Amino acid sequence: MQQAIRATTIVRPDGTLALSAPQLVPGEVVEVIILFPEHPDSLRRSAVDILRDAPGQRAFATAEDVTTYLSEERDAWER
């Protein structure tokens, strides 16, 4: 059975990694697999989602409300 060590480490500024495990034998050849952290879909948001959640951006509930508001504004300009 193949043995594995799972460890988390931080990439150093020079791009190297440090890993310490007492099970490792000096001089032994090992295979290293680097997995990037998964980003849940909740972190990847569309521009529409961001705008939808922005405070104060929902001044109108429907397109009809927008039309009514614009009509009232145009009427006010003509007075």
Backbone as XML, in Angstrom:
<?xml version="1.0"?>
<chain id="A" units="angstrom">
  <residue number="1" name="MET">
    <atom name="N" x="0.844" y="-1.181" z="0.000"/>
    <atom name="CA" x="0.000" y="0.000" z="0.000"/>
    <atom name="C" x="0.890" y="1.247" z="0.000"/>
  </residue>
  <residue number="2" name="GLN">
    <atom name="N" x="0.548" y="2.185" z="-0.842"/>
    <atom name="CA" x="1.312" y="3.424" z="-0.937"/>
    <atom name="C" x="0.986" y="4.307" z="0.253"/>
  </residue>
  <residue number="3" name="GLN">
    <atom name="N" x="2.002" y="4.829" z="0.868"/>
    <atom name="CA" x="1.810" y="5.718" z="2.006"/>
    <atom name="C" x="1.821" y="7.165" z="1.529"/>
  </residue>
  <residue number="4" name="ALA">
    <atom name="N" x="1.154" y="8.006" z="2.275"/>
    <atom name="CA" x="1.107" y="9.422" z="1.913"/>
    <atom name="C" x="1.165" y="10.268" z="3.172"/>
  </residue>
  <residue number="5" name="ILE">
    <atom name="N" x="1.700" y="11.447" z="3.010"/>
    <atom name="CA" x="1.709" y="12.447" z="4.075"/>
    <atom name="C" x="0.943" y="13.638" z="3.541"/>
  </residue>
  <residue number="6" name="ARG">
    <atom name="N" x="-0.024" y="14.080" z="4.290"/>
    <atom name="CA" x="-0.755" y="15.275" z="3.877"/>
    <atom name="C" x="-0.354" y="16.395" z="4.824"/>
  </residue>
  <residue number="7" name="ALA">
    <atom name="N" x="0.153" y="17.476" z="4.251"/>
    <atom name="CA" x="0.598" y="18.605" z="5.055"/>
    <atom name="C" x="0.227" y="19.901" z="4.360"/>
  </residue>
  <residue number="8" name="THR">
    <atom name="N" x="0.029" y="20.926" z="5.139"/>
    <atom name="CA" x="-0.244" y="22.249" z="4.599"/>
    <atom name="C" x="0.946" y="23.133" z="4.932"/>
  </residue>
  <residue number="9" name="THR">
    <atom name="N" x="1.378" y="23.909" z="3.968"/>
    <atom name="CA" x="2.501" y="24.809" z="4.187"/>
    <atom name="C" x="2.267" y="26.096" z="3.413"/>
  </residue>
  <residue number="10" name="ILE">
    <atom name="N" x="3.088" y="27.078" z="3.651"/>
    <atom name="CA" x="2.965" y="28.367" z="2.976"/>
    <atom name="C" x="4.148" y="28.542" z="2.037"/>
  </residue>
  <residue number="11" name="VAL">
    <atom name="N" x="3.869" y="29.023" z="0.844"/>
    <atom name="CA" x="4.934" y="29.273" z="-0.122"/>
    <atom name="C" x="5.742" y="30.469" z="0.366"/>
  </residue>
  <residue number="12" name="ARG">
    <atom name="N" x="7.034" y="30.308" z="0.418"/>
    <atom name="CA" x="7.918" y="31.386" z="0.860"/>
    <atom name="C" x="8.066" y="32.426" z="-0.248"/>
  </residue>
  <residue number="13" name="PRO">
    <atom name="N" x="8.532" y="33.640" z="0.098"/>
    <atom name="CA" x="8.675" y="34.705" z="-0.910"/>
    <atom name="C" x="9.526" y="34.309" z="-2.115"/>
  </residue>
  <residue number="14" name="ASP">
    <atom name="N" x="10.472" y="33.407" z="-1.916"/>
    <atom name="CA" x="11.317" y="32.994" z="-3.041"/>
    <atom name="C" x="10.723" y="31.821" z="-3.827"/>
  </residue>
  <residue number="15" name="GLY">
    <atom name="N" x="9.485" y="31.422" z="-3.477"/>
    <atom name="CA" x="8.802" y="30.352" z="-4.198"/>
    <atom name="C" x="9.075" y="28.956" z="-3.677"/>
  </residue>
  <residue number="16" name="THR">
    <atom name="N" x="9.867" y="28.827" z="-2.621"/>
    <atom name="CA" x="10.166" y="27.502" z="-2.079"/>
    <atom name="C" x="9.147" y="27.114" z="-1.013"/>
  </residue>
  <residue number="17" name="LEU">
    <atom name="N" x="9.122" y="25.818" z="-0.721"/>
    <atom name="CA" x="8.255" y="25.269" z="0.318"/>
    <atom name="C" x="9.117" y="24.599" z="1.369"/>
  </residue>
  <residue number="18" name="ALA">
    <atom name="N" x="8.658" y="24.605" z="2.592"/>
    <atom name="CA" x="9.348" y="23.880" z="3.652"/>
    <atom name="C" x="8.383" y="22.817" z="4.170"/>
  </residue>
  <residue number="19" name="LEU">
    <atom name="N" x="8.857" y="21.588" z="4.250"/>
    <atom name="CA" x="8.043" y="20.484" z="4.734"/>
    <atom name="C" x="8.883" y="19.654" z="5.678"/>
  </residue>
  <residue number="20" name="SER">
    <atom name="N" x="8.367" y="19.413" z="6.845"/>
    <atom name="CA" x="9.092" y="18.616" z="7.817"/>
    <atom name="C" x="8.197" y="17.465" z="8.252"/>
  </residue>
  <residue number="21" name="ALA">
    <atom name="N" x="8.703" y="16.228" z="8.115"/>
    <atom name="CA" x="7.953" y="15.043" z="8.536"/>
    <atom name="C" x="8.955" y="13.990" z="8.994"/>
  </residue>
  <residue number="22" name="PRO">
    <atom name="N" x="8.846" y="13.555" z="10.242"/>
    <atom name="CA" x="9.806" y="12.581" z="10.766"/>
    <atom name="C" x="9.782" y="11.244" z="10.015"/>
  </residue>
  <residue number="23" name="GLN">
    <atom name="N" x="8.683" y="10.937" z="9.320"/>
    <atom name="CA" x="8.590" y="9.680" z="8.571"/>
    <atom name="C" x="9.484" y="9.672" z="7.342"/>
  </residue>
  <residue number="24" name="LEU">
    <atom name="N" x="9.909" y="10.840" z="6.885"/>
    <atom name="CA" x="10.736" y="10.916" z="5.694"/>
    <atom name="C" x="12.156" y="10.445" z="6.007"/>
  </residue>
  <residue number="25" name="VAL">
    <atom name="N" x="12.680" y="9.621" z="5.096"/>
    <atom name="CA" x="14.023" y="9.079" z="5.267"/>
    <atom name="C" x="14.982" y="9.914" z="4.433"/>
  </residue>
  <residue number="26" name="PRO">
    <atom name="N" x="16.055" y="10.448" z="5.047"/>
    <atom name="CA" x="17.014" y="11.245" z="4.284"/>
    <atom name="C" x="17.550" y="10.463" z="3.082"/>
  </residue>
  <residue number="27" name="GLY">
    <atom name="N" x="17.563" y="11.129" z="1.918"/>
    <atom name="CA" x="18.069" y="10.507" z="0.703"/>
    <atom name="C" x="17.021" y="9.720" z="-0.072"/>
  </residue>
  <residue number="28" name="GLU">
    <atom name="N" x="15.871" y="9.485" z="0.519"/>
    <atom name="CA" x="14.817" y="8.731" z="-0.157"/>
    <atom name="C" x="14.129" y="9.623" z="-1.199"/>
  </residue>
  <residue number="29" name="VAL">
    <atom name="N" x="13.812" y="9.070" z="-2.344"/>
    <atom name="CA" x="13.114" y="9.802" z="-3.396"/>
    <atom name="C" x="11.618" y="9.740" z="-3.089"/>
  </residue>
  <residue number="30" name="VAL">
    <atom name="N" x="10.983" y="10.910" z="-3.118"/>
    <atom name="CA" x="9.543" y="10.986" z="-2.885"/>
    <atom name="C" x="8.908" y="11.804" z="-4.004"/>
  </residue>
  <residue number="31" name="GLU">
    <atom name="N" x="7.635" y="11.629" z="-4.189"/>
    <atom name="CA" x="6.883" y="12.408" z="-5.165"/>
    <atom name="C" x="6.082" y="13.451" z="-4.403"/>
  </residue>
  <residue number="32" name="VAL">
    <atom name="N" x="6.144" y="14.689" z="-4.871"/>
    <atom name="CA" x="5.421" y="15.780" z="-4.234"/>
    <atom name="C" x="4.328" y="16.247" z="-5.182"/>
  </residue>
  <residue number="33" name="ILE">
    <atom name="N" x="3.107" y="16.331" z="-4.687"/>
    <atom name="CA" x="1.981" y="16.824" z="-5.475"/>
    <atom name="C" x="1.480" y="18.089" z="-4.791"/>
  </residue>
  <residue number="34" name="ILE">
    <atom name="N" x="1.394" y="19.166" z="-5.544"/>
    <atom name="CA" x="0.947" y="20.443" z="-4.987"/>
    <atom name="C" x="-0.481" y="20.694" z="-5.448"/>
  </residue>
  <residue number="35" name="LEU">
    <atom name="N" x="-1.366" y="20.879" z="-4.497"/>
    <atom name="CA" x="-2.763" y="21.171" z="-4.793"/>
    <atom name="C" x="-3.054" y="22.604" z="-4.383"/>
  </residue>
  <residue number="36" name="PHE">
    <atom name="N" x="-3.616" y="23.364" z="-5.295"/>
    <atom name="CA" x="-4.017" y="24.727" z="-4.965"/>
    <atom name="C" x="-5.313" y="24.675" z="-4.167"/>
  </residue>
  <residue number="37" name="PRO">
    <atom name="N" x="-5.517" y="25.618" z="-3.261"/>
    <atom name="CA" x="-6.755" y="25.614" z="-2.487"/>
    <atom name="C" x="-7.961" y="25.791" z="-3.396"/>
  </residue>
  <residue number="38" name="GLU">
    <atom name="N" x="-9.020" y="25.080" z="-3.061"/>
    <atom name="CA" x="-10.250" y="25.204" z="-3.833"/>
    <atom name="C" x="-10.967" y="26.467" z="-3.409"/>
  </residue>
  <residue number="39" name="HIS">
    <atom name="N" x="-11.538" y="27.140" z="-4.383"/>
    <atom name="CA" x="-12.315" y="28.336" z="-4.098"/>
    <atom name="C" x="-13.782" y="27.982" z="-4.272"/>
  </residue>
  <residue number="40" name="PRO">
    <atom name="N" x="-14.527" y="27.961" z="-3.186"/>
    <atom name="CA" x="-15.947" y="27.631" z="-3.316"/>
    <atom name="C" x="-16.645" y="28.613" z="-4.241"/>
  </residue>
  <residue number="41" name="ASP">
    <atom name="N" x="-17.696" y="28.128" z="-4.908"/>
    <atom name="CA" x="-18.449" y="28.971" z="-5.826"/>
    <atom name="C" x="-18.976" y="30.221" z="-5.152"/>
  </residue>
  <residue number="42" name="SER">
    <atom name="N" x="-19.185" y="30.148" z="-3.841"/>
    <atom name="CA" x="-19.716" y="31.317" z="-3.133"/>
    <atom name="C" x="-18.724" y="32.480" z="-3.164"/>
  </residue>
  <residue number="43" name="LEU">
    <atom name="N" x="-17.442" y="32.191" z="-3.353"/>
    <atom name="CA" x="-16.453" y="33.261" z="-3.416"/>
    <atom name="C" x="-16.353" y="33.846" z="-4.823"/>
  </residue>
  <residue number="44" name="ARG">
    <atom name="N" x="-16.800" y="33.102" z="-5.807"/>
    <atom name="CA" x="-16.751" y="33.572" z="-7.191"/>
    <atom name="C" x="-18.139" y="34.084" z="-7.538"/>
  </residue>
  <residue number="45" name="ARG">
    <atom name="N" x="-18.288" y="35.389" z="-7.483"/>
    <atom name="CA" x="-19.592" y="35.992" z="-7.696"/>
    <atom name="C" x="-19.608" y="36.765" z="-8.998"/>
  </residue>
  <residue number="46" name="SER">
    <atom name="N" x="-20.751" y="36.732" z="-9.640"/>
    <atom name="CA" x="-20.888" y="37.487" z="-10.877"/>
    <atom name="C" x="-21.085" y="38.966" z="-10.546"/>
  </residue>
  <residue number="47" name="ALA">
    <atom name="N" x="-20.874" y="39.810" z="-11.530"/>
    <atom name="CA" x="-21.069" y="41.252" z="-11.345"/>
    <atom name="C" x="-22.522" y="41.547" z="-10.975"/>
  </residue>
  <residue number="48" name="VAL">
    <atom name="N" x="-23.445" y="40.796" z="-11.541"/>
    <atom name="CA" x="-24.863" y="40.999" z="-11.233"/>
    <atom name="C" x="-25.130" y="40.701" z="-9.756"/>
  </residue>
  <residue number="49" name="ASP">
    <atom name="N" x="-24.540" y="39.622" z="-9.232"/>
    <atom name="CA" x="-24.713" y="39.286" z="-7.817"/>
    <atom name="C" x="-24.139" y="40.375" z="-6.916"/>
  </residue>
  <residue number="50" name="ILE">
    <atom name="N" x="-22.989" y="40.896" z="-7.286"/>
    <atom name="CA" x="-22.355" y="41.948" z="-6.483"/>
    <atom name="C" x="-23.229" y="43.195" z="-6.470"/>
  </residue>
  <residue number="51" name="LEU">
    <atom name="N" x="-23.721" y="43.588" z="-7.636"/>
    <atom name="CA" x="-24.582" y="44.772" z="-7.718"/>
    <atom name="C" x="-25.898" y="44.548" z="-6.971"/>
  </residue>
  <residue number="52" name="ARG">
    <atom name="N" x="-26.440" y="43.338" z="-7.042"/>
    <atom name="CA" x="-27.691" y="43.021" z="-6.363"/>
    <atom name="C" x="-27.543" y="43.193" z="-4.841"/>
  </residue>
  <residue number="53" name="ASP">
    <atom name="N" x="-26.372" y="42.861" z="-4.319"/>
    <atom name="CA" x="-26.139" y="42.938" z="-2.879"/>
    <atom name="C" x="-25.630" y="44.297" z="-2.412"/>
  </residue>
  <residue number="54" name="ALA">
    <atom name="N" x="-25.339" y="45.203" z="-3.342"/>
    <atom name="CA" x="-24.812" y="46.518" z="-2.971"/>
    <atom name="C" x="-25.882" y="47.310" z="-2.216"/>
  </residue>
  <residue number="55" name="PRO">
    <atom name="N" x="-25.475" y="47.990" z="-1.140"/>
    <atom name="CA" x="-26.461" y="48.750" z="-0.364"/>
    <atom name="C" x="-27.070" y="49.887" z="-1.168"/>
  </residue>
  <residue number="56" name="GLY">
    <atom name="N" x="-28.382" y="50.015" z="-1.083"/>
    <atom name="CA" x="-29.070" y="51.132" z="-1.695"/>
    <atom name="C" x="-29.275" y="51.047" z="-3.190"/>
  </residue>
  <residue number="57" name="GLN">
    <atom name="N" x="-28.867" y="49.961" z="-3.817"/>
    <atom name="CA" x="-28.979" y="49.902" z="-5.272"/>
    <atom name="C" x="-30.371" y="49.520" z="-5.746"/>
  </residue>
  <residue number="58" name="ARG">
    <atom name="N" x="-31.211" y="49.019" z="-4.859"/>
    <atom name="CA" x="-32.553" y="48.581" z="-5.260"/>
    <atom name="C" x="-33.579" y="49.669" z="-4.986"/>
  </residue>
  <residue number="59" name="ALA">
    <atom name="N" x="-33.502" y="50.762" z="-5.704"/>
    <atom name="CA" x="-34.445" y="51.861" z="-5.515"/>
    <atom name="C" x="-35.813" y="51.498" z="-6.088"/>
  </residue>
  <residue number="60" name="PHE">
    <atom name="N" x="-35.850" y="50.593" z="-7.050"/>
    <atom name="CA" x="-37.095" y="50.207" z="-7.699"/>
    <atom name="C" x="-37.255" y="48.693" z="-7.633"/>
  </residue>
  <residue number="61" name="ALA">
    <atom name="N" x="-38.453" y="48.264" z="-7.308"/>
    <atom name="CA" x="-38.706" y="46.830" z="-7.216"/>
    <atom name="C" x="-38.998" y="46.214" z="-8.581"/>
  </residue>
  <residue number="62" name="THR">
    <atom name="N" x="-39.607" y="47.006" z="-9.479"/>
    <atom name="CA" x="-39.973" y="46.472" z="-10.787"/>
    <atom name="C" x="-39.649" y="47.486" z="-11.886"/>
  </residue>
  <residue number="63" name="ALA">
    <atom name="N" x="-39.704" y="47.021" z="-13.112"/>
    <atom name="CA" x="-39.492" y="47.902" z="-14.257"/>
    <atom name="C" x="-40.623" y="48.925" z="-14.339"/>
  </residue>
  <residue number="64" name="GLU">
    <atom name="N" x="-41.798" y="48.520" z="-13.913"/>
    <atom name="CA" x="-42.943" y="49.441" z="-13.905"/>
    <atom name="C" x="-42.683" y="50.626" z="-12.970"/>
  </residue>
  <residue number="65" name="ASP">
    <atom name="N" x="-42.038" y="50.363" z="-11.824"/>
    <atom name="CA" x="-41.691" y="51.436" z="-10.882"/>
    <atom name="C" x="-40.717" y="52.430" z="-11.529"/>
  </residue>
  <residue number="66" name="VAL">
    <atom name="N" x="-39.796" y="51.907" z="-12.310"/>
    <atom name="CA" x="-38.828" y="52.768" z="-13.002"/>
    <atom name="C" x="-39.554" y="53.663" z="-13.996"/>
  </residue>
  <residue number="67" name="THR">
    <atom name="N" x="-40.451" y="53.075" z="-14.764"/>
    <atom name="CA" x="-41.210" y="53.837" z="-15.757"/>
    <atom name="C" x="-42.024" y="54.942" z="-15.101"/>
  </residue>
  <residue number="68" name="THR">
    <atom name="N" x="-42.677" y="54.615" z="-13.998"/>
    <atom name="CA" x="-43.470" y="55.603" z="-13.270"/>
    <atom name="C" x="-42.585" y="56.742" z="-12.778"/>
  </residue>
  <residue number="69" name="TYR">
    <atom name="N" x="-41.453" y="56.409" z="-12.199"/>
    <atom name="CA" x="-40.527" y="57.416" z="-11.689"/>
    <atom name="C" x="-40.043" y="58.328" z="-12.813"/>
  </residue>
  <residue number="70" name="LEU">
    <atom name="N" x="-39.660" y="57.742" z="-13.942"/>
    <atom name="CA" x="-39.169" y="58.550" z="-15.060"/>
    <atom name="C" x="-40.254" y="59.472" z="-15.604"/>
  </residue>
  <residue number="71" name="SER">
    <atom name="N" x="-41.472" y="58.986" z="-15.664"/>
    <atom name="CA" x="-42.585" y="59.821" z="-16.117"/>
    <atom name="C" x="-42.784" y="61.011" z="-15.194"/>
  </residue>
  <residue number="72" name="GLU">
    <atom name="N" x="-42.717" y="60.750" z="-13.888"/>
    <atom name="CA" x="-42.882" y="61.834" z="-12.910"/>
    <atom name="C" x="-41.749" y="62.847" z="-13.032"/>
  </residue>
  <residue number="73" name="GLU">
    <atom name="N" x="-40.541" y="62.375" z="-13.259"/>
    <atom name="CA" x="-39.394" y="63.274" z="-13.428"/>
    <atom name="C" x="-39.554" y="64.136" z="-14.686"/>
  </residue>
  <residue number="74" name="ARG">
    <atom name="N" x="-39.980" y="63.535" z="-15.784"/>
    <atom name="CA" x="-40.167" y="64.279" z="-17.030"/>
    <atom name="C" x="-41.253" y="65.348" z="-16.854"/>
  </residue>
  <residue number="75" name="ASP">
    <atom name="N" x="-42.327" y="64.964" z="-16.140"/>
    <atom name="CA" x="-43.402" y="65.929" z="-15.876"/>
    <atom name="C" x="-42.877" y="67.099" z="-15.056"/>
  </residue>
  <residue number="76" name="ALA">
    <atom name="N" x="-42.007" y="66.820" z="-14.093"/>
    <atom name="CA" x="-41.459" y="67.888" z="-13.246"/>
    <atom name="C" x="-40.568" y="68.826" z="-14.069"/>
  </residue>
  <residue number="77" name="TRP">
    <atom name="N" x="-39.877" y="68.308" z="-15.058"/>
    <atom name="CA" x="-39.020" y="69.140" z="-15.900"/>
    <atom name="C" x="-39.841" y="70.122" z="-16.736"/>
  </residue>
  <residue number="78" name="GLU">
    <atom name="N" x="-41.015" y="69.677" z="-17.138"/>
    <atom name="CA" x="-41.852" y="70.489" z="-18.014"/>
    <atom name="C" x="-42.575" y="71.609" z="-17.276"/>
  </residue>
  <residue number="79" name="ARG">
    <atom name="N" x="-42.614" y="71.560" z="-15.968"/>
    <atom name="CA" x="-43.308" y="72.596" z="-15.189"/>
    <atom name="C" x="-42.509" y="73.837" z="-15.087"/>
  </residue>
</chain>
